[in-house]
Amino acid sequence: MTIKKLDGKVPEGHVSEKWKNHKFKMKLVNPANKRKYKVIVVGTGLAGASACASM
């Protein structure tokens, strides 16, 4: 039996600083390297359409 460990990818630091740390370390997707990523949007209606349009 193989045991798998789940990784929540929670940013380091105190709870009040986690969002700031995540935004600071986050890699942005610009038009030059946008084609390297594949995204599947699951959803319909305005939320799904908005997500697809922004991608």
PyMOL commands that set and color helices and strands:
alter all, ss='L'
color gray80, all
select helices_A, chain A and resi 15-25+34-36+45-54
alter helices_A, ss='H'
color red, helices_A
deselect
rebuild
show_as cartoon
